């Protein structure tokens, strides 16, 4: 069976890599026998290039790389393809995880676990994401926020970004208060803890000290199933190319 290499960005924060490994444990439980390996682009070990070498050393000729990225921006378009190369391997790069309803389900579950009711008209939700200089990646987060606003009973939902895009968390909170929100909840469009999630949490607590904080998506079964779906789609694409 073709190995699945799940590649995350990486972080100096050890909680980030630990969360990735927890997610892959859920994935292994869903697909016993599948060769699942973790890799990172930067700041954490093992690096993607080292994992590919290990896969080749183990005698495999193929591998599927699944980027644990929530949107398609610079890391997905440049960093992953640049690192996903090995002279003895045929490598397929799967699609990034987002956009996908499974991610939204996971994020909503995190909010519910933090005590946020889906029908509370006094709550305003800040959907916090990393932010990108690639505008379409930010637009996808705004699209999720608009859908949540339509389908929930909340006072409002506004996307906010840790870097590279507007609005920031304080501005998003101001918008929600102007829309009538009496309590603020911070939803997470992050896979794992780290520098940027900590930044938006600090900003939210500064602007709204009683803010409710939802955890990152993490080792959620919907996220694990989505990783498997991306792997399977890439594997089927490879079979189709060979058959043609």
N, C-alpha and C positions, 0 to 999 in steps of 0.2 A: 504494500500500500504506500502511495506517495506521501512522504512526510508533510505535515502542516507546520510551517514556521510562522508564528504570530509575532510580528514586529511592532513594538511600541516606540515612542519617541525617546524615552529615557529621562531620568531626573536625578538630581543630587539627593533628593528626598527619598530615603529608603522605603517609605510607605508606598511610593509609586510602583516600584518593581515588585514589592510584596503583593500589591493588589493585582498586578498582571499575573503573577504566579497563581494566586487564588482563583482568578478567572479561568485560567487554563486547567486547574484542577476540576472545576465544574464541567468544562468541555470534555475532559478525559472521562468523567463519570457518564457523560451522555454518549460518548463513542469509545467504549473500551477497545483497546487494541490499536487505535489510531496513534501513530507516532507524532506527538505534539511537542514542539519545542518553542521556548521563548527566546526572543532576540530584541535588541535595542539599537536604535540609530546612533545614540550619543548618550554620554553621562552615566550610563549603567552598563553592566556586563551580564551576559556575553553580547558582543557586537554581532550584527547580522552577518558580516563577512566571516567571522569565526564560526558561527553556527552552520553556515553553508559549507565551509570546509569540513566540519565534523560530519555533516550529512553525507558528503562525498566520500569521506574516509570510511564511513560505515557501509559503503557499497551501493548506495542509491545513485540512480541516474537522473532522477527527477525530484523536484520539490515545488510546493506551492507556498508562496509568501502571502500572508494575509495581513495587511496593514491595520493595526489597531488605532485607526484614526477616524474621527467622527465626521470629517469633511475632506473634500479634495482641494488642497491648497499646495503650498510649496513643498512640504514634506512628502506628500503623496505624489506630486508631479515630478519632483527632482531628486530628493534625497533617497527615497526607496528604490527607484529604478537604477540610480547610480550605484547603490550598494548591493542590489540583488543580482549579482553576477558571479559566476564561477565557471572555469573552463571545462569542468567535468560534469556539469549539471545542466539539464534542461529545466529552466525556472519559469513558472507562471506566477504573475503578480495578480492577486485577486483585487476586486473592488474594495474601496474603503468601506467602513461600516455605515456611514451616513450618506444621505438621509434614509431612514427606515423606521416604520412604525414600532419595531421592537425597541429601538432606543427611546422613543417617546414613552412607551409603556414602562420601561425601567426607570426613567426620570420621574414619571408620575408616581410610581411605587415608592421611590425615595421620599418624595414630598409627603405621601400618605403616611409613611413610616415615621416622619418627623412630626406628625400630628395635624397636617393640613387637610381639611375636608374639601372635597371637590365642589361642594355647593355652598361654600361660605362666601356671602356677598361682601363681607368686610375685609377680605384678604386680597392683597395685590401680590402677584408673583413676578419676581425678577428671574428670568431664565438666563443664567450667567454662563458664558462661553469664553474660550480663549481669545478669540478675535484674530483676524487675518488681514493682510494687505490685499488679499484676493477677495474682491467684493462678493462674488457669487457664494463663497463659503459662508460669509456673514448673512447673506440673504436667506440661506436655508434656515438659520437659527431664527431670524425674524419670521419666517413662514411658520415655523413650529409655534412660536409665541402667538401669532395671530389665530392659528387653529385652536390652540388652547383657550384663548379668550372667547372664541365663538362657542366652543363646546362645553365650557365650564360655567359655574355660577359665580366665579370670582369677580371682584371689582375691576380687574384688568390684569393683563400679562404683557410684560415688556422685556424684550431681549436686551442684554447688556454684555459688555466685553471687557476683558481684563487688559487688553492691549490692542493697538493697531486699528481700532475701529470705535465708532461712537454708536450709542451712548455708553458712557461708563456707568458703574453701579449707582453712584449718588444721583446722577441725572435721571436714571430710570426710576429710582425711588421717588424723586420729586414728581415725575409724571404720574405715577400710580397714586400718590397722595392727592394730586390735583383731580384725579378721576374718582376720588371718594374712598380710596383704600384706607382703612384704619389700622390695619396690621400688615406687615411686609413679611413675605417668605422668599427665601433665596433658593431657587431651583438650580440644579447642577447639570450643565451640559459638558461635563468633564468625565473622562473614563476613570481617573484615579486621583488621589491627593497629590499635592505638589505646590510649587511656588505660585503659579497663577490661581489655582483654587484658593489658596491661603490669602492671596491678595484681594480677591473679590469678597471673601468672607470678612476680612478686616475692614474693607470699605463699607460693606453693608452694616456691620456692627457700629461703625462710626456714625453713619447717617441714620440708622434706625436701631438703637441699642436693644430693643426687644425683638429683633428679627428672628424668625425661625429658619434654621439652616438645614437644608437637605444634603445628604451625602452624595458623593460622586456615584456614577453608575456601577462601577466596580464589578464584583463577581456575581452578577445577576444572570439568572438562567436565560432570559431573553437575549442578553448580550452574547452569552456563550452559544446559543442556538444560531444567532446571526453570524458569528464567526464560522461555524460549521457550514452554514448556507453559502457564505462567500467562498469557502474552500471547495464545496461540492460544485458550485457553478464554474469555478476556474478549472476544476478537474474535468468536468463535462466538456468545457470549451476545448481543452487539450485533446480529448478523445475525438471530438468533432474535427479538429484540424488534422489529426493523424488519419482519420477515415477518409477525409477529402483527398 
